[in-house]
Amino acid sequence: MEPLTWFHRVGYTGIAACLLWPRMGVHAVGVAGLILFVLLEKALHKRRTVRARRE
């Protein structure tokens, strides 16, 4: 398994924020973090497959 990158940490922090502090306005930040996490994961996965095909 690969080591966690910064956006993995941001994504997991956002998920934790949703669970721990849903009433403190952090919920929106958590949702945004989760969305960014998913989008970045998809983008990176595409880049990895393109690089693998070139090699």
Backbone as CSV, one residue per row, in Angstrom:
resi,resn,N_x,N_y,N_z,CA_x,CA_y,CA_z,C_x,C_y,C_z
1,MET,0.834,-1.201,0.000,0.000,0.000,0.000,0.872,1.255,0.000
2,GLU,0.446,2.250,-0.743,1.224,3.486,-0.832,1.069,4.320,0.439
3,PRO,2.093,5.100,0.779,1.956,5.997,1.932,0.909,7.075,1.655
4,LEU,0.308,7.568,2.713,-0.732,8.591,2.559,-0.131,9.892,2.043
5,THR,-0.761,10.459,1.047,-0.337,11.757,0.541,-1.149,12.842,1.241
6,TRP,-0.821,14.089,0.955,-1.479,15.194,1.667,-2.978,15.213,1.433
7,PHE,-3.445,14.884,0.233,-4.891,14.948,0.008,-5.614,13.760,0.612
8,HIS,-4.910,12.636,0.817,-5.510,11.550,1.590,-5.786,12.045,3.004
9,ARG,-4.770,12.719,3.564,-4.926,13.233,4.931,-6.055,14.254,5.002
10,VAL,-6.124,15.142,4.007,-7.200,16.141,3.984,-8.561,15.455,3.875
11,GLY,-8.640,14.452,3.023,-9.901,13.723,2.857,-10.339,13.037,4.132
12,TYR,-9.401,12.336,4.766,-9.739,11.633,6.003,-10.053,12.615,7.128
13,THR,-9.346,13.744,7.156,-9.639,14.771,8.155,-11.044,15.333,7.939
14,GLY,-11.410,15.534,6.685,-12.757,16.021,6.370,-13.835,15.041,6.804
15,ILE,-13.596,13.754,6.565,-14.555,12.728,6.986,-14.678,12.730,8.506
16,ALA,-13.535,12.791,9.190,-13.543,12.814,10.654,-14.272,14.059,11.168
17,ALA,-14.063,15.200,10.504,-14.731,16.437,10.911,-16.247,16.299,10.777
18,CYS,-16.700,15.664,9.700,-18.144,15.441,9.523,-18.703,14.627,10.674
19,LEU,-17.955,13.602,11.072,-18.453,12.697,12.106,-18.382,13.319,13.498
20,LEU,-17.310,14.077,13.751,-17.074,14.556,15.110,-17.765,15.885,15.419
21,TRP,-17.781,16.807,14.432,-18.321,18.145,14.712,-19.360,18.576,13.687
22,PRO,-20.440,17.838,13.535,-21.409,18.187,12.485,-22.176,19.475,12.758
23,ARG,-22.194,19.928,14.028,-22.995,21.118,14.362,-22.176,22.396,14.393
24,MET,-20.881,22.303,14.190,-20.031,23.483,14.378,-19.658,24.170,13.063
25,GLY,-20.370,23.859,12.005,-20.054,24.480,10.728,-18.917,23.789,10.000
26,VAL,-18.366,22.759,10.628,-17.267,22.026,10.003,-17.828,21.021,9.007
27,HIS,-19.123,20.765,9.099,-19.752,19.780,8.221,-19.533,20.138,6.750
28,ALA,-19.712,21.421,6.419,-19.525,21.863,5.034,-18.076,21.671,4.598
29,VAL,-17.148,21.956,5.492,-15.731,21.773,5.184,-15.441,20.294,4.965
30,GLY,-16.040,19.451,5.791,-15.842,18.008,5.657,-16.371,17.486,4.336
31,VAL,-17.552,17.947,3.950,-18.134,17.520,2.681,-17.263,17.984,1.520
32,ALA,-16.800,19.237,1.572,-15.931,19.757,0.516,-14.636,18.954,0.455
33,GLY,-14.079,18.627,1.614,-12.858,17.818,1.655,-13.079,16.444,1.057
34,LEU,-14.223,15.855,1.356,-14.537,14.531,0.823,-14.683,14.572,-0.696
35,ILE,-15.360,15.608,-1.207,-15.535,15.751,-2.658,-14.180,15.937,-3.336
36,LEU,-13.343,16.816,-2.779,-12.009,17.024,-3.340,-11.203,15.738,-3.313
37,PHE,-11.312,15.004,-2.221,-10.605,13.740,-2.061,-10.970,12.777,-3.188
38,VAL,-12.266,12.638,-3.455,-12.730,11.717,-4.491,-12.269,12.179,-5.872
39,LEU,-12.395,13.484,-6.149,-11.990,14.005,-7.458,-10.496,13.829,-7.691
40,LEU,-9.694,14.121,-6.675,-8.247,13.979,-6.815,-7.852,12.522,-6.979
41,GLU,-8.523,11.631,-6.278,-8.245,10.202,-6.421,-8.484,9.765,-7.864
42,LYS,-9.599,10.196,-8.445,-9.917,9.819,-9.825,-8.883,10.385,-10.790
43,ALA,-8.508,11.652,-10.589,-7.536,12.297,-11.472,-6.183,11.594,-11.387
44,LEU,-5.744,11.275,-10.193,-4.456,10.609,-10.033,-4.489,9.210,-10.607
45,HIS,-5.592,8.523,-10.456,-5.699,7.168,-10.991,-5.567,7.191,-12.512
46,LYS,-6.183,8.197,-13.151,-6.073,8.327,-14.602,-4.630,8.594,-15.006
47,ARG,-3.941,9.479,-14.283,-2.550,9.786,-14.607,-1.671,8.554,-14.478
48,ARG,-1.908,7.759,-13.445,-1.104,6.556,-13.231,-1.300,5.568,-14.361
49,THR,-2.540,5.404,-14.827,-2.787,4.451,-15.903,-2.162,4.943,-17.202
50,VAL,-2.191,6.253,-17.436,-1.566,6.809,-18.647,-0.063,6.589,-18.604
51,ARG,0.563,6.851,-17.462,2.003,6.643,-17.330,2.363,5.180,-17.513
52,ALA,1.554,4.292,-16.962,1.821,2.859,-17.074,1.734,2.414,-18.533
53,ARG,0.822,2.982,-19.285,0.681,2.614,-20.699,1.867,3.106,-21.519
54,ARG,2.390,4.280,-21.179,3.528,4.831,-21.927,4.787,4.001,-21.732
55,GLU,4.935,3.440,-20.543,6.139,2.659,-20.233,6.029,1.277,-20.750
